[in-house]
Amino acid sequence: MKKFDVAIAGGGLIGGAIALELARAGLHVGVFDRQEPGQEASWAGAGILSPAPENPGMIPAVPLCKASLGLYPEFVALVEEMSSQESGFRPKGTLEPLFSRNAREELSTLIAVHHGFGLRAEALRAEDARKLEPALSEEMGAAILRPDEASVDNRALTRAVLEAARRSGAEIFPGCRVEAVCREEGQDSRCTGLTLKNERVEARWTVIAAGCFSSEIQGVERYAPVRPAKGQMIALRADDLKIERVLWSEKVYLVPRNDGRILAGATIEYAGFDKKTTAGSIEKILSAAIELAPAIAGARIEEMWAGLRPDSPDHLPILGPADADGLLIATGHFRSGILLAPITAKLIREWITEQRVSVDWERFSPLRFREQTTRRTTA
Ligand SMILES: Cc1cc2nc3c(=O)[nH]c(=O)nc-3n(C[C@H](O)[C@H](O)[C@H](O)COP(=O)(O)OP(=O)(O)OC[C@H]3O[C@@H](n4cnc5c(N)ncnc54)[C@H](O)[C@@H]3O)c2cc1C
């Protein structure tokens, strides 16, 4: 039987960042992944680091997202130094062009909304926006510049985080599917570790970070009733097309990488665990991308893929202690898991080493679904 201070189920960016943070705090950490770590949502994402809420449902997460964005420069510097690998961090801002007939009026409302959330946002006339990003369509009426936002190459970052965690002493076990959490029932229910196929792992603390698959682990569904939200993406390259910042329209985003690739995405589909790319969705992404930056029409398609975001019933992250001593949940990051990795790791470390945390988290507690799941199982 393996024995650790902390056993983590899932080696995506979330599990990897938690492992790094805890190993650096001097804890003996084991990460168990059912396949090669870092090959699911953390590989498939676009890597946009934006705390701006895309819809009213995301508003409660804005302070958490802002706090995580604030940690990013230090986080990537540490990870790059410890892993000797690049993360493709680009702190160059996001530009959101507006195409409606009332773009100028819409602009002042949107700027006020951003300022209301404490997010820096600047109003740009179309001609000024095009000076910054000449690839943008002539149809644009105005634009919003969010200068504090950034992007990161999430594939590179996830690889680097896992390497940094390893170099800090965390042990990573690929090909180890976690089947259940072990609970000792009694007066005080306690979690004592994880069950793998043919082995038990004993740990003082157990962290569930298995993305959209977390609810498949026996004993976890009631805290993390997550489901996969499929997103399809395309990587393009055009030698004569230069995009500096993340470009974000209502229908599509374009994310430039340091290697010259431009990512276009993404759909949101509830199609179970299916990860195939489909003609209809790819067509939608491409036509919206061409509308946003017409020169995309001549770009080469280098890659197409789909990934599964971990979505929760209220689309908010699921973070914190469960009602069994020693069991912590870190999933449900939905569209913001790359952004939220540093703050998630910090919170889990604070719960484990200090038993208190420095930011408001109650809204994200894993206990908020207990009633719903009990109702579902008794209905
Ligand atoms: C198309 C797309 C675009 C996105 N764009 C962005 C973006 O721009 N910005 C942003 O912030 N976020 C974005 N996201 C969301 C972000 O990618 C996710 O929220 C984040 O990667 C979740 O990380 P994770 O580590 O929780 O999950 P994952 O990366 O899915 O990792 C979970 C890990 O758990 C392992 N696992 C599963 N089941 C078990 C088990 N039973 N036992 C052991 N291991 C198990 C898996 O093999 C996997 O390695 C995007 C996602 C997609 C799909």
The ligand as a Gaussian input file, in Angstrom:
#p B3LYP/6-31G(d) Opt

LIG

0 1
 C      -12.078000      23.854000     -25.932000
 C      -11.761000      24.382000     -24.554000
 C      -11.348000      25.696000     -24.406000
 C      -11.023000      26.181000     -23.129000
 N      -10.526000      27.435000     -23.014000
 C      -10.157000      27.921000     -21.799000
 C       -9.582000      29.207000     -21.676000
 O       -9.388000      29.904000     -22.671000
 N       -9.252000      29.643000     -20.438000
 C       -9.455000      28.900000     -19.322000
 O       -9.150000      29.362000     -18.222000
 N       -9.994000      27.644000     -19.405000
 C      -10.352000      27.152000     -20.619000
 N      -10.900000      25.913000     -20.738000
 C      -11.236000      25.168000     -19.522000
 C      -10.025000      24.483000     -18.927000
 O       -9.316000      23.831000     -19.954000
 C      -10.484000      23.489000     -17.855000
 O      -11.351000      24.125000     -16.937000
 C       -9.271000      22.950000     -17.084000
 O       -8.284000      22.480000     -17.976000
 C       -9.672000      21.854000     -16.117000
 O       -8.494000      21.278000     -15.616000
 P       -8.533000      19.953000     -14.756000
 O       -7.156000      19.643000     -14.364000
 O       -9.581000      20.096000     -13.711000
 O       -9.135000      18.853000     -15.758000
 P       -8.416000      17.988000     -16.890000
 O       -7.403000      18.756000     -17.604000
 O       -9.527000      17.385000     -17.683000
 O       -7.661000      16.885000     -16.066000
 C       -8.330000      15.849000     -15.388000
 C       -7.358000      14.695000     -15.268000
 O       -7.958000      13.692000     -14.466000
 C       -7.669000      12.438000     -15.034000
 N       -8.702000      11.481000     -14.585000
 C       -9.982000      11.413000     -14.948000
 N      -10.614000      10.444000     -14.290000
 C       -9.698000       9.868000     -13.482000
 C       -9.744000       8.812000     -12.545000
 N      -10.867000       8.118000     -12.283000
 N       -8.599000       8.469000     -11.899000
 C       -7.438000       9.143000     -12.148000
 N       -7.356000      10.161000     -13.025000
 C       -8.468000      10.527000     -13.663000
 C       -7.676000      12.682000     -16.529000
 O       -6.961000      11.674000     -17.227000
 C       -7.033000      14.043000     -16.616000
 O       -5.629000      13.963000     -16.774000
 C      -11.178000      25.356000     -21.986000
 C      -11.567000      24.027000     -22.153000
 C      -11.842000      23.532000     -23.426000
 C      -12.226000      22.088000     -23.579000

